[in-house]
Amino acid sequence: MSILVILEQRGGAWNRMSFETLAAAVQMGRELGQPVSAAVAGDRVAALAAEAAAYKVEKVYAIEHELLARYTADAYTAALEQLIRSVGPDLVLLPHTYRVRDFAPKLATRFGRVLVSDAVGHRIEDGRPVLVRQLFQGKLNADLRFTSAAPNFASIQAGAYRADSLEAGVGVVESFVPELSASAIRTKPGEPFRESQRGLDLTAAGIIVSVGRGIKEKDNIHVVEQLAQALGGELAASRPICDNGWLPMERQVGSSGQTVAPKLYVAVGISGAIQHLVGMKGSKTIVAINKDENAPIFEVADYGIVGDLFEVVPALVEEIRKAKG
Amino acid sequence: MKIIVGLKQVPARDSLLRTDASGRWIDESDVAFEINEPDAYALEAGLQLKEKHGGEVVVLTVGPPRAAQSIREALAKGADRAIHVEEENLGRWDTLGIASLMARALEPEKPDLILTGLQSDDLGYGQTGVVLAELLGLPHATIIMQVEKTDGAIRVKRELEEGWFENIEIPLPALLTIQSGIAKLRYATLMGIKKAKTKEIRQVPAAGIEAAAPAVEISSVYVPHKTKQTEILKGNAQQAAAQLVERLKFGARVL
C-alpha cells in the first residue's frame, strides 16, 4: 500500500503546485498509514530529487532520460507508465497543472483507470480515500470514490493544500531510467514563449478591482475603472473579458493569467469559476459584488453585496470618496 | 480534411441547480440545456478550418434524445452531418466509458482531425478528448489557442500557465482540445437553420452496449459547505456601500 506523487519541474525549476500535492499525499498517507514516495522526470533531475527527498517521503525517484528534456505527452506517459508498473503504488497523485491536464488522462487510460481531476479536498471512509471535486463551475461539489483496484489516479487543485505544512525528513533518492525511443514521440514542441513583454505586474498591487462577465459590454468597463481609481488600485479582469478584447490579456487574473494575493481584492460581476478563484483566493480581504447570491465567488469572499453592479459600484465610489475626504 | 467535433449538451450556464432524489446528480426536470461552451469553440475552429482547406465537419455527441436539439444547432451553424450516440443514462458510464462509445462510433469514419472543447461546464473533468485520443492511438495536444494546417501535419499554439505559450507540430490524424476564446463564435443564419433540417444524423444506440464497470463513481452531489464566513451587506446599494466602506476602513483596515 503506497502513494506516489508526480512532482513537476521545467528547466530545473519546480512548479510550486508540486509541493501542495506532496502535502496532500503526506496528509493522506498519515491518515491511511501508507508510505509516500515521489517522482520527478527530466533529463537531469538528481539535484531536484535530492531537494524533494528532504521532506517526509520514503523515496524520490529521479526519472532521467534525454528524451524527457522537453515535455511531450508521449515520452512522459511512457516514462511514468514504466515507473508505476515497476513501483506499484495504490494511488498516484499529481498537481493539476496544464501539463498534467495534457498527459494524466492518457496515463490513467493505459491502466484502464479514470483520473479524478482537480480535487479540492479529501476524507477517509472505511480506510479508503474519498475525493471532493467541484461540478458545474463550482456551483456544486461531488464526492468521488475509486471503484477499481490499484493503481488509481487523482490530480490536486492549486491552493487546495498548503505546502508549508510539509515537515523535514530523510528520503532516499533512487534513479529510474525508462526505455524511450525518439520514434515513438509524435509531437514536436517548440520553445515556450510569451506573447508580448508583459508590462504590468499585478502581483505587486496592494489593491485590485477585477471585472467579469457581469459588466455585459466593453463600454461599461469605465464603471469599474472608477472604483479602481477611487481605491487607488489596479484594474484586472476574469478570462472572458480579456478573450473579448475588452481589457488587455496582461490584466487577466486566474490560472491562465496572473496569480495575485493583494491586501484587498474586489470582484465585480465575476461568478467565480475555479479558473479565476485559483488566481486570487489567497488575497487577504476579498469583496464580491454580484447579482446572483449563489455565485461561487461568495464562497471565498469576506464581504459580499448581492445586487446590480451598475447601482452598487457608483454608490461605492461615492462612499469611498467621502471616507477618504 | 475530415474533421470530427465532439460536442456535449450541458445545463445552461445560469441554471438554478438542485440535487435529485438520489443525491448523486442534479434534478434535470426544470433545467434548460445548451451546447457546452468550450465545445462551441471547438466547432467554430472546425468550421473555420473547413472553410479554409475544404472537407467536412461531423459532429459527434453522446447523450440522451434531448441532445438532438444541440446537434441541430451545430448543423445550423454549418456542420455537415452528425453522429448521435443515444444514451438515456449517462451516469452508468465513466469518462473512459464515454470515450469508448465515441471511439466505437468513429470506427467507420477515418477522420483527419478530432476537436473537442477543453472541458465540460458540468462535470469539468477535462479529459474525454485526451482519453479518446489514447483509445484511437492518435497524438494529441490540449488547451489549444490556434490551429494552422501544414503539409500532412498541423502547427498548434498551446496555452501554458501564467501567460506562456508553446507551438507544437503534430502529424495528422490527431486530436486537439480547444480553449475558449480561440475565435469569435458565429450565429446560425436562417438559411443555416433551414438546411440543418435535411442534414443527416446517424443514430447509434448505446442502450444495448454493456458498460464496463466504472473505475470511479460519484457517491454524492451537494452544495459546497462554506469554508469562509462571508458577511453579506444588506440594504439598498447606498446602504450596502456605506457598510462596506466602514468594514474596509475599520475592520480590514485597507482604506
Contacts between the chains, C-beta under 8 A, distances in Angstrom:
chain1	res1	chain2	res2	distance
A	15	B	161	8.0
A	73	B	139	7.6
A	73	B	140	6.6
A	73	B	141	7.6
A	74	B	139	7.0
A	97	B	161	6.8
A	98	B	142	7.8
A	98	B	143	6.1
A	98	B	159	7.0
A	98	B	160	5.4
A	98	B	161	5.3
A	101	B	118	8.0
A	101	B	126	5.7
A	101	B	127	7.6
A	101	B	130	8.0
A	101	B	142	5.8
A	101	B	143	6.9
A	102	B	130	7.2
A	102	B	140	7.9
A	102	B	141	7.2
A	102	B	142	4.6
A	102	B	143	7.5
A	103	B	130	7.8
A	104	B	127	7.7
A	105	B	95	7.5
A	105	B	126	7.9
A	105	B	127	3.4
A	105	B	130	3.9
A	105	B	131	5.0
A	105	B	134	7.4
A	106	B	130	5.4
A	106	B	131	7.2
A	106	B	133	7.1
A	106	B	134	4.6
A	106	B	140	7.5
A	108	B	131	7.9
A	109	B	96	6.4
A	109	B	99	7.8
A	109	B	130	7.9
A	109	B	131	5.0
A	109	B	134	4.4
A	109	B	135	6.9
A	110	B	134	7.3
A	112	B	96	7.1
A	112	B	215	6.9
A	113	B	96	7.5
A	113	B	215	4.7
A	114	B	94	4.8
A	114	B	95	4.9
A	114	B	96	5.1
A	114	B	127	7.8
A	114	B	131	7.9
A	114	B	214	7.5
A	114	B	215	4.4
A	114	B	216	4.9
A	115	B	95	7.9
A	115	B	125	7.6
A	115	B	127	6.0
A	116	B	216	5.7
A	117	B	124	8.0
A	117	B	125	5.2
A	117	B	126	5.9
A	117	B	127	6.1
A	118	B	124	7.0
A	118	B	125	7.9
A	118	B	126	7.4
A	130	B	219	7.0
A	133	B	124	8.0
A	134	B	124	6.9
A	134	B	224	7.4
A	135	B	122	6.5
A	135	B	123	6.1
A	135	B	124	6.5
A	135	B	221	6.6
A	136	B	11	7.0
A	136	B	17	5.9
A	136	B	26	7.7
A	136	B	121	7.0
A	136	B	122	5.8
A	136	B	124	7.7
A	137	B	13	7.8
A	137	B	121	5.9
A	137	B	124	7.1
A	138	B	224	7.5
A	139	B	17	5.6
A	140	B	17	6.1
A	140	B	19	7.4
A	140	B	26	7.2
A	140	B	221	5.5
A	140	B	222	6.7
A	140	B	223	6.3
A	140	B	224	7.1
A	141	B	221	7.3
A	141	B	222	5.8
A	141	B	223	7.4
A	141	B	224	4.5
A	141	B	225	8.0
A	142	B	218	4.9
A	142	B	220	6.8
A	142	B	221	4.9
A	142	B	222	7.8
A	143	B	218	7.1
A	143	B	219	4.8
A	143	B	220	4.5
A	144	B	216	5.4
A	144	B	217	7.0
A	144	B	218	5.8
A	144	B	219	7.0
A	145	B	216	6.8
A	145	B	217	5.7
A	145	B	219	5.2
A	146	B	215	6.8
A	146	B	216	5.7
A	147	B	213	6.7
A	147	B	214	5.9
A	147	B	215	6.3
A	147	B	216	6.3
A	147	B	217	5.2
A	148	B	213	7.4
A	148	B	215	4.2
A	148	B	216	7.7
A	152	B	215	7.5
A	152	B	216	7.9
A	186	B	139	3.9
A	186	B	170	6.9
A	186	B	171	6.0
A	187	B	139	5.4
A	187	B	141	6.5
A	187	B	168	5.2
A	187	B	169	6.8
A	187	B	170	5.0
A	188	B	168	6.6
A	188	B	169	4.2
A	188	B	170	7.8
A	189	B	158	8.0
A	189	B	166	5.4
A	189	B	167	7.5
A	189	B	168	4.8
A	190	B	166	5.7
A	190	B	167	4.2
A	190	B	168	6.9
A	190	B	169	7.9
A	191	B	166	7.2
A	192	B	160	6.0
A	192	B	164	5.0
A	192	B	165	6.8
A	192	B	166	4.7
A	193	B	164	7.1
A	193	B	165	5.9
A	193	B	166	7.1
A	193	B	167	8.0
A	194	B	163	5.7
A	194	B	164	5.9
A	194	B	165	7.4
A	195	B	163	7.1
A	195	B	165	6.7
A	198	B	163	6.1
A	207	B	254	6.8
A	231	B	255	7.7
A	239	B	180	7.6
A	239	B	181	7.3
A	240	B	180	7.8
A	240	B	181	7.7
A	243	B	180	6.6
A	243	B	181	3.3
A	249	B	163	7.0
A	250	B	163	7.6
A	252	B	163	8.0
A	255	B	161	6.7
A	256	B	159	5.9
A	256	B	161	7.0
A	256	B	162	7.6
A	256	B	163	7.5
A	257	B	162	7.1
A	257	B	163	6.7
A	258	B	162	6.5
A	258	B	163	7.4
A	259	B	162	7.1
A	263	B	252	7.8
A	263	B	254	5.3
A	264	B	248	7.0
A	264	B	252	6.9
A	264	B	254	4.2
A	274	B	124	7.5
A	284	B	252	7.5
A	284	B	254	7.8
A	285	B	248	7.3
A	285	B	252	4.1
A	285	B	254	5.8
A	287	B	244	6.6
A	287	B	248	7.6
A	288	B	230	7.8
A	292	B	14	7.8
A	293	B	232	7.7
A	294	B	16	7.5
A	296	B	224	7.6
A	298	B	230	5.4
A	298	B	232	7.6
A	299	B	224	6.1
A	299	B	226	6.3
A	299	B	227	7.2
A	299	B	228	6.7
A	299	B	230	7.6
A	300	B	228	6.0
A	301	B	228	7.2
A	301	B	230	4.9
A	302	B	228	7.0
A	302	B	229	7.8
A	302	B	230	6.6
A	302	B	231	6.9
A	302	B	252	7.1
A	303	B	230	7.2
A	303	B	231	5.4
A	303	B	232	8.0
A	303	B	233	6.2
A	303	B	244	5.7
A	303	B	247	5.7
A	303	B	248	7.7
A	304	B	230	5.1
A	304	B	231	7.1
A	304	B	232	4.7
A	304	B	233	6.9
A	305	B	232	7.4
A	305	B	233	5.2
A	305	B	237	7.9
A	305	B	240	4.6
A	305	B	241	7.4
A	305	B	244	6.4
A	306	B	232	6.2
A	307	B	237	5.9
A	307	B	240	6.6
A	308	B	237	7.4
A	311	B	236	7.9
A	311	B	237	4.0
A	312	B	237	4.7
A	312	B	240	6.5
A	312	B	241	6.3
A	314	B	237	7.9
A	315	B	237	4.3
A	315	B	238	4.8
A	315	B	240	7.6
A	315	B	241	3.9
A	316	B	241	4.1
A	316	B	244	6.5
A	316	B	245	7.1
A	318	B	238	8.0
A	318	B	241	7.3
A	319	B	238	7.7
A	319	B	241	4.5
A	319	B	242	5.2
A	319	B	244	7.5
A	319	B	245	4.3
A	320	B	245	5.8
A	320	B	255	7.0
A	322	B	245	7.8
A	323	B	245	5.0
A	323	B	249	5.8
A	323	B	255	6.0
A	324	B	255	7.1
